Amino acid sequence: MAVRGVHIKIENLNHRYSAKGPVTFDRVNVEAGPGEALVVIGRSGCGKSTLLHILAGLLNPTSGTVHLDGTRVKGPSPRWVMMFQAPHLFPWMKVSQNVGIGLRFARWPEKKIRERVAEALSLVELEEHANDNVQDLSGGQQQRVALARSLVMEPELLLLDEPFSALDAFTRASLQKDVRSIAKRLGFNLMMVTHDIDEAVLMADRALVMAGAPGKIVHDLKIDLKDPREREDPEVQATRSRLMQIFHEAANSPSGGAERVVGHESVLETNPAVNL
Amino acid sequence: MNNAAAPTVVPVASKAPESSRVLKSLGRRTFNWFAGLGILFSLWWFGAYLIRANPATRHFADFGPIPTFQAFPELWSDGTIQNAITASGYRLGLGLLIAIAIGVPIGILLGRSRTFRELSNSPFQLLRMISPLSWEPIAVIVFVTWNQAIVFLIAVAAVWPVAFSTAAGLAKVDPAWFKVSRNLGAKPWHTLKQIIFPAIAFDILTGIRLALGVAWIVLVPAEFLGVTSGLGYSIEDARETLSYNHLTAMVLVIGIIGYMLDSACALAIKRYSWHRASN
């Protein structure tokens, strides 16, 4: 599979669901280089998932722009694909049909679809289940099928909306490792929303902390750790503690840490890890 | 506790009891299927016996099962059964096709558009409650031939189960499937063909099965008047010529054909259903 990363530029993004409704988030600015893995963490309702939906082109922002390698995101595209909290597989299709559905939408020839699906299934280690009914798979296997369904499109940016939250601890740990390893191997960008601090540390190159109402990105923490990352590693533990502290500070601050936005902006311009 | 340390003997699962249970269940169902029919025919025979035994009703004895079964070779050899089935089948098939062609899109609109659902609720409920046969005088005036009028009556009767079942199916569709398909680059046509239709195939077919039942009920009385072919006409013709055994034979044909069509629908529902419970 020939995949590459993309330069992400989010500028002054603002969103509200209705004209009179509350602002979901405001003045969100993020920039990321090709192949970077970003995790957005924050309490429920701060607009993390909405932000991801806008990046996937499934929602329009009220104002502001998202550019991927200079292309403005205005709708869904095989270049930026989202994976959801639940696999949402199509139960009337076999595993291979589920994985190849995006290519079928794009009118690929059947032979090429078969080849690409086989590659994607091998990436998620489900080759032997190609002809199985998706309803016969475990939750973890179903989420792997959903991952293969996204990977088969060779996206430059894979958006993950709490994709492992419904899985058991063992399956979750295994998928966290696999997704990061596949992303790094193929070189595409990851942008993930999670409530799980451990997940953020294990999977991300940078953790964006969102807080407040309307939501804002109040911290941007660089996570510069060696791969493969293990939960028990003291460096992982230290980063986890630091992120947890930032998260609590942001959550407990009356303005959701908004008073630190100025600091945050300067942090972005310099080295976030040093400033935090 | 000593018990905790005791080795547990796990019985080796055997397939023999499973297959024998399946065979037993199949045998029981087959027996009951024939037994049910046996009871029906026994009651029929007993009724006919009482009719024959009573001098006042004896001339209706041909309604009994034996004269009826004796009429079958006669009706088959002169082509009555085949012609009646062909004529009725054509009307039923065309009426159902029209009902499906109109009912499925209406059902999809009902399921997808709140405005259409709210706007159409009162007129559809009103129209649905009109007995299909009450349209017959109007249909006879509007359409050039009786044949067209009967097809119209069948379509009017069958369209509602198809439309409402399709709409109910769509209401149960996981909205995330639309989001996922859009996310993977699906155009509206792809969503309709690859997502909506397979997702609600079970409901559409269930609607068609219900529609078939209603259409079959409407077909026979609709053929009592105006036409000179079809199952309804054959019954009416047999009554007028006092051929009671022919009459019951044709009634039996209606039952058998209806049962076969319903079973075909049930098989199609099973074949296209992806719901685990129904497999």
Boltz contact constraints between the chains, C-beta under 6 A:
constraints:
  - contact:
      token1: [A, 76]
      token2: [B, 182]
      max_distance: 6.0
  - contact:
      token1: [A, 76]
      token2: [B, 183]
      max_distance: 6.0
  - contact:
      token1: [A, 78]
      token2: [B, 185]
      max_distance: 6.0
  - contact:
      token1: [A, 82]
      token2: [B, 183]
      max_distance: 6.0
  - contact:
      token1: [A, 88]
      token2: [B, 176]
      max_distance: 6.0
  - contact:
      token1: [A, 88]
      token2: [B, 180]
      max_distance: 6.0
  - contact:
      token1: [A, 91]
      token2: [B, 274]
      max_distance: 6.0
  - contact:
      token1: [A, 92]
      token2: [B, 198]
      max_distance: 6.0
  - contact:
      token1: [A, 92]
      token2: [B, 274]
      max_distance: 6.0
  - contact:
      token1: [A, 102]
      token2: [B, 184]
      max_distance: 6.0
  - contact:
      token1: [A, 102]
      token2: [B, 185]
      max_distance: 6.0
  - contact:
      token1: [A, 105]
      token2: [B, 184]
      max_distance: 6.0
  - contact:
      token1: [A, 105]
      token2: [B, 185]
      max_distance: 6.0
  - contact:
      token1: [A, 105]
      token2: [B, 186]
      max_distance: 6.0
  - contact:
      token1: [A, 105]
      token2: [B, 190]
      max_distance: 6.0
  - contact:
      token1: [A, 106]
      token2: [B, 185]
      max_distance: 6.0
  - contact:
      token1: [A, 135]
      token2: [B, 276]
      max_distance: 6.0
